[in-house]
Amino acid sequence: MKILLVEDDTLLGSSLQGVLEDHRHVVEWVDRCAAARTALENGAYQLMILDLGLPDGDGREVIRWMRREGRKLPVLVLSARSEIADRVAALDLGADDYLTKPFDLEELLARVRATGRRLHEVLSSRIAIGEIEIDLAGHQVWRSGEIINLRPREFQILATLVERRNRVVTRRDLEELMSTRDQWVESNTVEVFVHHLRKKLGPSVIETVRGTGYVVRID
């Protein structure tokens, strides 16, 4: 998953980013409410891990803004606030989960995995784009009823575009999604994978938005 981590404690933020990336997640780490909003406006994520006590405001305001904007991104709150009233307030605003500090890393990872499973369940039905049929949970693609064999990164790009259907996904987002801690994927690599996808799926499934990125349009 691509995760937005919002945490102002440098030591904790660095540690969480490293652990999550070691478990094959892509993590963007910011330390302010304003930076979180900017990231959400410009990027695509599958989960936000959010501290509440941030230098420029209360993290709950980020949740309130997201839900008011109609954004359904799952939110896992990490906070030193352990009172029942604090947990209830965050959950009522639209947080999906709440973990109090200090916490066990294994429990955090388990909750992240649970979020991933829920996302797959939501996206488990097949999505049709003309003669193309995609099962996001099953990692399978058909063209006119015939299975198309996609390489893992090809499917990763296609799934991201389908999940964000009708919205432009920037090349930068795709570069980050495909990169690891040890190897950064360049824009021309993304273009190569998109080229291969078009050969397999047909030229009209993935549309190029000049100077920005790509979009899959589904009515």
Secondary structure, 3 states (H helix, E strand, C coil): CEEEEECCCHHHHHHHHHHHHHCCCEEEEECCHHHHHHHHHHCCCCEEEEECEECCEEHHHHHHHHHHCCCCCCEEEEECCCCHHHHHHHHHHCCCEEEECCCCHHHHHHHHHHHHHHHHHHCCCCEEECCEEEECCCCEEEECCEEECCCHHHHHHHHHHHHCCCCCEEHHHHHHHHCCCCCCCCHHHHHHHHHHHHHHHCCCCCEEECCCEEECCCC
